[in-house]
Amino acid sequence: MTPQALLDQHGPREAMDYDVVVVGAGPGGLATAIRLKQLAAERGQEVSVVVLEKGSEPGAHILSGAVMDPRAITELFPDWKERGAPLEQPVSGDDVLFLSETGATRTPDWLVPDCFHNQATTSSAWAP
């Protein structure tokens, strides 16, 4: 089909102009968009930002929530607790288990890499 035939059949395509296009509504993409808007507001400027996400909504790829270090959200939103962010509770402990058909065996802490120890983190309930 030629470009002209497509125009005849569907009409002209809509276009929307933005100053910044962020690809992905994961933590990094959302933090980028939020911080850009904050910086522009601090300078009294307006910046148009759009976040493109392949999922049906932000968080669509999270199955049952997440464990996160709250430092980043505290830097972006110092009052996130007062705003009612969906961060449910501090993590008080965690285990790495080897599962079998008949049960589970806990892995000793000294064998678990540091990145799997979630002290001082918060769990969220961002399940779609």
PASEBA-1860 file (N, C-alpha, C; in nm, 3 decimals):
! residues 128
1> MTPQALLD> 0.085/-0.116/0.000/0.000/0.000/0.000/0.090/0.124/0.000 ~ 0.057/0.218/-0.080/0.138/0.339/-0.092/0.108/0.434/0.025 ~ 0.200/0.527/0.051/0.173/0.624/0.157/0.044/0.704/0.132 ~ 0.019/0.739/0.008/-0.102/0.814/-0.023/-0.227/0.730/0.001 ~ -0.220/0.601/-0.033/-0.335/0.513/-0.010/-0.363/0.499/0.140 ~ -0.258/0.492/0.220/-0.276/0.487/0.366/-0.342/0.614/0.418 ~ -0.298/0.729/0.368/-0.360/0.855/0.408/-0.505/0.861/0.367 ~ -0.534/0.815/0.245/-0.672/0.815/0.197/-0.761/0.725/0.283
9> QHGPREAM> -0.708/0.610/0.324/-0.787/0.514/0.401/-0.801/0.553/0.548 ~ -0.693/0.599/0.609/-0.694/0.622/0.753/-0.686/0.770/0.793 ~ -0.660/0.857/0.701/-0.645/0.998/0.734/-0.505/1.026/0.787 ~ -0.474/1.152/0.814/-0.340/1.186/0.862/-0.319/1.134/1.005 ~ -0.195/1.102/1.034/-0.161/1.056/1.169/-0.155/1.175/1.264 ~ -0.196/1.150/1.385/-0.183/1.254/1.487/-0.039/1.261/1.533 ~ 0.002/1.379/1.572/0.137/1.397/1.625/0.127/1.479/1.753 ~ 0.207/1.442/1.850/0.215/1.516/1.975/0.362/1.546/2.000
17> DYDVVVVG> 0.390/1.671/2.028/0.528/1.712/2.052/0.555/1.719/2.202 ~ 0.673/1.669/2.241/0.716/1.671/2.380/0.861/1.718/2.384 ~ 0.899/1.779/2.495/1.038/1.815/2.515/1.122/1.692/2.546 ~ 1.065/1.598/2.623/1.137/1.477/2.664/1.045/1.357/2.649 ~ 1.098/1.250/2.589/1.027/1.123/2.581/1.108/1.021/2.661 ~ 1.046/0.963/2.763/1.109/0.861/2.847/1.050/0.726/2.807 ~ 1.136/0.632/2.774/1.090/0.500/2.733/1.099/0.406/2.853 ~ 0.984/0.357/2.895/0.977/0.262/3.005/0.928/0.326/3.134
25> AGPGGLAT> 0.824/0.269/3.193/0.767/0.320/3.317/0.814/0.239/3.437 ~ 0.936/0.185/3.427/0.995/0.118/3.542/1.046/0.222/3.640 ~ 1.112/0.179/3.746/1.161/0.274/3.846/1.251/0.382/3.788 ~ 1.342/0.345/3.699/1.433/0.444/3.640/1.362/0.544/3.552 ~ 1.271/0.496/3.468/1.197/0.585/3.378/1.108/0.681/3.454 ~ 1.035/0.628/3.552/0.947/0.715/3.631/1.027/0.816/3.712 ~ 1.138/0.773/3.771/1.222/0.866/3.848/1.277/0.975/3.758 ~ 1.316/0.939/3.636/1.366/1.038/3.541/1.260/1.142/3.509
33> AIRLKQLA> 1.140/1.096/3.477/1.032/1.188/3.442/0.997/1.279/3.560 ~ 0.987/1.221/3.678/0.952/1.299/3.798/1.059/1.404/3.826 ~ 1.185/1.363/3.822/1.293/1.457/3.855/1.303/1.570/3.752 ~ 1.283/1.538/3.625/1.284/1.644/3.523/1.176/1.747/3.550 ~ 1.056/1.702/3.584/0.948/1.795/3.614/0.979/1.877/3.740 ~ 1.038/1.813/3.841/1.075/1.885/3.963/1.179/1.993/3.935 ~ 1.282/1.957/3.858/1.387/2.054/3.826/1.332/2.171/3.745 ~ 1.244/2.143/3.650/1.184/2.250/3.571/1.100/2.342/3.661
41> AERGQEVS> 1.023/2.283/3.751/0.939/2.363/3.842/1.025/2.451/3.932 ~ 1.138/2.398/3.981/1.229/2.476/4.065/1.282/2.598/3.992 ~ 1.295/2.588/3.861/1.346/2.699/3.780/1.234/2.783/3.718 ~ 1.110/2.750/3.754/0.997/2.825/3.699/0.975/2.801/3.552 ~ 1.016/2.687/3.504/1.002/2.653/3.362/0.902/2.540/3.345 ~ 0.848/2.531/3.226/0.757/2.421/3.193/0.829/2.329/3.095 ~ 0.825/2.201/3.123/0.883/2.102/3.032/0.777/1.994/3.014 ~ 0.754/1.958/2.889/0.656/1.851/2.863/0.729/1.718/2.856
49> VVVLEKGS> 0.682/1.624/2.936/0.745/1.493/2.947/0.638/1.387/2.925 ~ 0.670/1.287/2.845/0.580/1.173/2.829/0.659/1.047/2.859 ~ 0.594/0.952/2.924/0.654/0.822/2.954/0.582/0.718/2.871 ~ 0.657/0.646/2.788/0.600/0.539/2.706/0.626/0.406/2.775 ~ 0.522/0.324/2.786/0.533/0.194/2.853/0.465/0.088/2.768 ~ 0.533/-0.024/2.747/0.473/-0.132/2.667/0.365/-0.207/2.743 ~ 0.371/-0.207/2.875/0.267/-0.272/2.955/0.139/-0.190/2.951 ~ 0.031/-0.250/2.998/-0.098/-0.182/2.997/-0.101/-0.063/3.093
57> EPGAHILS> -0.012/-0.065/3.193/-0.003/0.043/3.291/0.131/0.032/3.362 ~ 0.177/0.140/3.428/0.301/0.127/3.506/0.285/0.017/3.611 ~ 0.387/-0.066/3.623/0.381/-0.176/3.719/0.319/-0.302/3.664 ~ 0.284/-0.302/3.535/0.217/-0.419/3.477/0.304/-0.544/3.478 ~ 0.435/-0.528/3.488/0.524/-0.644/3.485/0.560/-0.695/3.625 ~ 0.507/-0.630/3.728/0.531/-0.676/3.864/0.423/-0.778/3.898 ~ 0.463/-0.897/3.937/0.365/-1.002/3.962/0.295/-0.989/4.097 ~ 0.369/-0.962/4.202/0.305/-0.961/4.333/0.363/-0.855/4.426
65> GAVMDPRA> 0.424/-0.755/4.372/0.483/-0.652/4.456/0.634/-0.651/4.439 ~ 0.701/-0.579/4.526/0.845/-0.564/4.513/0.904/-0.533/4.649 ~ 1.034/-0.552/4.659/1.110/-0.510/4.776/1.203/-0.401/4.728 ~ 1.202/-0.287/4.796/1.282/-0.174/4.750/1.346/-0.103/4.868 ~ 1.459/-0.042/4.840/1.524/0.046/4.936/1.454/0.181/4.923 ~ 1.396/0.235/5.029/1.317/0.358/5.017/1.398/0.486/5.001 ~ 1.532/0.477/4.995/1.612/0.600/4.984/1.579/0.679/4.858 ~ 1.563/0.611/4.744/1.538/0.682/4.619/1.404/0.754/4.621
73> ITELFPDW> 1.300/0.688/4.667/1.168/0.754/4.671/1.168/0.867/4.773 ~ 1.247/0.854/4.879/1.258/0.961/4.978/1.327/1.083/4.917 ~ 1.425/1.060/4.830/1.491/1.173/4.763/1.395/1.243/4.667 ~ 1.312/1.168/4.595/1.217/1.228/4.502/1.098/1.291/4.574 ~ 1.046/1.223/4.675/0.929/1.268/4.749/0.956/1.256/4.899 ~ 1.014/1.358/4.961/1.042/1.348/5.104/0.917/1.318/5.188 ~ 0.800/1.354/5.138/0.675/1.333/5.212/0.595/1.214/5.159 ~ 0.663/1.115/5.102/0.591/1.003/5.040/0.504/0.926/5.138
81> KERGAPLE> 0.542/0.917/5.263/0.459/0.845/5.360/0.328/0.919/5.384 ~ 0.335/1.052/5.395/0.215/1.132/5.416/0.123/1.129/5.294 ~ 0.182/1.114/5.176/0.102/1.110/5.053/0.028/0.978/5.035 ~ 0.065/0.878/5.114/-0.004/0.750/5.105/0.049/0.660/4.994 ~ 0.180/0.662/4.972/0.240/0.575/4.870/0.210/0.429/4.904 ~ 0.196/0.344/4.802/0.157/0.204/4.826/0.273/0.117/4.875 ~ 0.345/0.166/4.972/0.455/0.090/5.031/0.405/0.038/5.165 ~ 0.386/-0.090/5.170/0.309/-0.150/5.277/0.380/-0.158/5.412
89> QPVSGDDV> 0.500/-0.213/5.416/0.562/-0.234/5.546/0.712/-0.253/5.531 ~ 0.786/-0.221/5.636/0.930/-0.249/5.632/0.954/-0.400/5.629 ~ 1.061/-0.439/5.564/1.099/-0.580/5.561/1.171/-0.611/5.691 ~ 1.121/-0.708/5.765/1.182/-0.742/5.894/1.270/-0.866/5.886 ~ 1.261/-0.939/5.777/1.343/-1.058/5.761/1.318/-1.122/5.626 ~ 1.410/-1.205/5.585/1.392/-1.276/5.459/1.470/-1.406/5.464 ~ 1.431/-1.499/5.381/1.497/-1.629/5.373/1.511/-1.669/5.228 ~ 1.618/-1.740/5.196/1.634/-1.803/5.066/1.615/-1.953/5.091
97> LFLSETGA> 1.519/-2.010/5.021/1.484/-2.151/5.042/1.512/-2.234/4.918 ~ 1.558/-2.356/4.939/1.564/-2.455/4.832/1.438/-2.539/4.845 ~ 1.357/-2.541/4.740/1.230/-2.612/4.743/1.244/-2.750/4.680 ~ 1.175/-2.846/4.738/1.170/-2.981/4.682/1.025/-3.026/4.680 ~ 1.002/-3.146/4.634/0.866/-3.198/4.630/0.808/-3.217/4.770 ~ 0.894/-3.236/4.867/0.845/-3.267/5.002/0.861/-3.154/5.103 ~ 0.927/-3.047/5.068/0.945/-2.939/5.164/1.044/-2.835/5.118 ~ 1.099/-2.762/5.214/1.194/-2.654/5.185/1.307/-2.658/5.286
105> TRTPDWLV> 1.426/-2.619/5.239/1.543/-2.611/5.326/1.595/-2.468/5.322 ~ 1.610/-2.407/5.439/1.659/-2.270/5.448/1.809/-2.268/5.421 ~ 1.853/-2.169/5.343/1.995/-2.150/5.315/2.057/-2.071/5.431 ~ 2.171/-2.114/5.483/2.236/-2.037/5.590/2.271/-1.895/5.542 ~ 2.256/-1.797/5.630/2.279/-1.658/5.592/2.417/-1.635/5.531 ~ 2.519/-1.702/5.580/2.654/-1.678/5.530/2.671/-1.725/5.385 ~ 2.580/-1.808/5.335/2.586/-1.850/5.195/2.505/-1.761/5.101 ~ 2.424/-1.674/5.158/2.336/-1.588/5.078/2.410/-1.459/5.044
113> PDCFHNQA> 2.419/-1.423/4.915/2.487/-1.298/4.877/2.423/-1.176/4.943 ~ 2.503/-1.074/4.968/2.455/-0.953/5.035/2.334/-0.891/4.964 ~ 2.330/-0.900/4.832/2.220/-0.837/4.758/2.085/-0.899/4.790 ~ 2.084/-1.018/4.852/1.958/-1.084/4.888/1.915/-1.054/5.032 ~ 1.994/-0.978/5.104/1.957/-0.939/5.240/1.884/-0.805/5.231 ~ 1.760/-0.801/5.273/1.675/-0.685/5.250/1.649/-0.601/5.374 ~ 1.745/-0.593/5.465/1.727/-0.507/5.581/1.716/-0.362/5.533 ~ 1.638/-0.284/5.605/1.617/-0.141/5.575/1.549/-0.120/5.441
121> TTSSAWAP> 1.471/-0.216/5.397/1.395/-0.199/5.274/1.247/-0.202/5.308 ~ 1.167/-0.174/5.207/1.022/-0.167/5.223/0.958/-0.252/5.117 ~ 0.848/-0.316/5.149/0.777/-0.393/5.048/0.664/-0.308/4.993 ~ 0.635/-0.326/4.866/0.528/-0.251/4.802/0.424/-0.348/4.749 ~ 0.307/-0.295/4.727/0.198/-0.375/4.671/0.153/-0.309/4.542 ~ 0.240/-0.308/4.443/0.208/-0.245/4.316/0.156/-0.344/4.215 ~ 0.099/-0.450/4.260/0.047/-0.552/4.169/-0.067/-0.492/4.089 ~ -0.069/-0.514/3.958/-0.176/-0.458/3.875/-0.311/-0.522/3.905
END
